């Protein structure tokens, strides 16, 4: 899907700035920082509690870390809320 390609490009262009150890994972706080940089007005449309809840729901393995695949899912979820 074209939207997925755009989302992945946006994530890829920012990911290396946040994935300091290069393991392909971001903790929830770092992932939220990245999302707020990508979408600076997000807090005007989606409450912090909803964002926190969405991060928890996409963390399918419960490790407290977010992969690129999980980040794509998160952005899809937030786009539907927004």
Phi, psi and omega in degrees: 000138183300320180298320178298322178296317179296317179297314180298320178296318178296318179295312181301321183290341180253335191305311185297337177290338184249333181274075187295327181266358175071019182273359179082010181230148173236142173287167186301317181297316179293319179298320178295320177301317180297316180298316180293333175286320180291324183231077188298339180260008183306319182297342177284341187243334183230127181293149181305319181297325179291318178298314178301316180296319179295319177298319179295322183288331180276344179282075190297331179265357175069022182273359180078008181241155181240126175269171177299319179299316178294325179295320176300315178300316179302312182296322175299315180298313182295322179299325179286331177283317184298000000 
